[in-house]
């Protein structure tokens, strides 16, 4: 199985879903919670279908990527407030 299409779809959805829900959620706290839930569900989904291993997600690079994603999404949530 080629993991590239699954990873590409996951990345696209993990950016689009929070931005689309930001329009319906009035407060920044709710937007941050949605961002966290989307990030956790994307990681859990990729782990469940065995596209990536837990060592990859919990490595230093994986955690840095998660922090960058979360930081950018929080900034977008603040801008859309």
Beta strands, then each sheet from edge to edge (+ up, - down):
end
